[in-house]
Amino acid sequence: MTNQHEPMSVAEILEELQRDEFQDIDVAELFVEPPEPNILSDEDSADEDEGGMIDNLSSRQLAALGEVVLTNNIRMGVGSEIEVPYDVMPQELAAHNADEQPPSTSISEESTAGSSVEPSTSGGTSRKRKRLQPDQSQTPTNASTQFQPTNFSFDRRWKKDDLFTTAHHFPESDFTKYRDFSPVELFQLFFDEELFDLMINEIKKYAAFKNVPDPNITKAELKCFFGILIISGYNSLPGKRYYWETSDDVRNHLICKSMRRNRFTQIMSLLHFVDSTRIDRSDKLWKLRPLIDKLKINFGVNFVPVQQLDFDESMIAYYGRHSCKQFIRGKPIRFGYKAWCLNTFSGYLVDFSIYQGRTGSTDDAYDKAFGKSAAPLVRMLNDLEPCKVLPYHIYFDNLFTGLNLLSYLRDQNFHGTGTIRANRVPKDCKLCSPNEIKKKERGFYDHSVSSDNIIITRWQDNAPVTVASTIHGINPLSHVKRYSRKEKKTVLVKRPSLIGEYNKFMGGTDLMDENVNRYRVGIRSKKWWWPIFSWCLDVSLQNAWYLYNMANRPRITQLEFKRAIAVYYLQTFGTEPQVGGRPSLRPQSTPAFEELRYDGLNHIVIENEKKDGKKKKRRCARAGCKSFMRTSCKKCAVGLCIPCFLPFHTRN
């Protein structure tokens, strides 16, 4: 049997689960790390029609490292040999000189010091073990981000009591500086002139890289290009070429008068944000890194501090092939890139990070202390300057909540509240088990407070709900309406205060997703980075709309806000294409026109309209006839001479 504390690939985990001793044990959680990239091409190989099944995994995905958690709390795979207790707190270490020794053992060294590892049969360390435990003496580290396990609460004691905290003063949010900004000016706070200059320079470099002539794209054309992308969000068509169709049912006259279709396609094919000759193999999102970094800075600079923040995951739809693509069962968007998002409870995106797996982690100490899901939150809070000193209240769901995270946030002058999984509740915290509390009536709750002011409450609603907090307690109790099947009427159910506060302020990321997906960019591309780029554009528009509505009354809808920007860009920066040569006077042969032409109803010969006192001549629409006449068909609205009138309306 394979050692459960060894790093295991997905294929090895699946093979291990087929053993007889695991047949009666269910899988609680299964984590798969993104495989290492080989060559990140600019386009997908193909679309995926189905997925999410074991049989759909590629060889590289099966070879990737994974971790499985069984219902009996047994772990197998990556990281299972590193168990950081919830009462162990990480602390930042000061910078050390190169010749000084660390004052204590690192987390990875402590966790593996007592475990015995059998030597490899080949006489050396396996490739996977080298990857999991790199040589610390040769790995460059940042001393300001190193952590050391510090014992804060091994003597944590729990008692049946309420949580009493002192409310810290938080300054009132002030949006008055955005009151005189137009929608375009607010949008350009995020996609600013510096970002447009970056795109223009990188487009020139990419054209030279592809050995094509310099397209000489101007900033005005690039803004017109962005305006067309915004229009595609609320005026969606099956494909981008339909916006330039001559048929009135799909043609968009504003777009046609602003930019030629071939020019739009050329800009879209050459759009770039980084020099393609400088590939960063350690960053799977290197093609978008300058754009992401710039937007994160602009989001933070224009963030008006709000006390309640929300941390959650967001999915960016993508169905192609990429090592960062995730599958999350039960989500509205199951396939795509996963983004960790820090939002206000009203939806403003303060910071974000696209999940990349192992290669995207900048500090393993964060991951070991808080987990891969919660570590991005700690990094974002460390970068929350200059508003870091404010007492924020942060809300998250059970994917992130742990006692070590709550303790760390409290020590950093923050407060945290979140639902917590039953297997993360300490055993010495005496609460009714989920099975026991299910037998109680709705509104029943049990709670316990630790000696370091962390409260855990389990409340019976339609199902048990467990919430942990460092700021909200049980009181004041509130009541919520629930329908009682037994009494066949609506009844009032008691609800602890921290449950109500969590429901009130948790959901900013979901609100952002709702706003983004309502009018998201409708033009698609085969390039793997296009969904992330279009998501960044939509999020920037959503943030700008949020600032506008918070600073102005009356508020406007998101559709009105986007239309104002798109129309301004196209009317201001668009250039009406010049038609070359004499326009064709013959009708376009389309299925709709052919149906009208041969229906045999109400085709009447009329005289052409007069121009300068004379009847205007029109060329005959019948193929092969070169005559010009002063008569036409009233229904077809085409010029026809009398001899050609009947043959034109008769099928051969």
KAVENDA-V166374 format. One record per run of one state. SS is the DSSP state (helix for helix, strand for strand, loop for the rest). FROM is the first residue (numbers start at 0). LEN is the number of residues. Records with the same first field share a line. If there is no record, write none. Layout:
# KAVENDA-V166374
SS: FROM-LEN, FROM-LEN
This chain:
# KAVENDA-V166374
loop: 0-7, 17-2, 22-4, 32-21, 56-2, 63-1, 70-4, 77-10, 92-14, 113-13, 132-10, 145-1, 151-6, 159-16, 178-4, 187-5, 209-9, 234-5, 244-8, 256-4, 270-18, 301-6, 317-8, 327-7, 344-4, 354-3, 360-3, 370-1, 382-10, 396-6, 411-3, 419-2, 424-9, 437-7, 450-4, 460-3, 469-8, 484-4, 495-1, 505-2, 518-11, 551-6, 573-17, 597-7, 607-2, 611-2, 615-2, 619-8, 629-1, 633-4, 639-2, 648-4
strand: 7-2, 26-6, 64-6, 74-3, 87-5, 146-5, 157-2, 307-10, 325-2, 334-10, 348-6, 392-4, 414-5, 444-6, 454-6, 463-6, 477-7, 488-7, 604-3, 609-2, 613-2, 617-2, 627-2, 630-3, 637-2
helix: 9-8, 19-3, 53-3, 58-5, 106-7, 126-6, 142-3, 175-3, 182-5, 192-17, 218-16, 239-5, 252-4, 260-10, 288-13, 357-3, 363-7, 371-11, 402-9, 421-3, 433-4, 496-9, 507-11, 529-22, 557-16, 590-7, 641-7
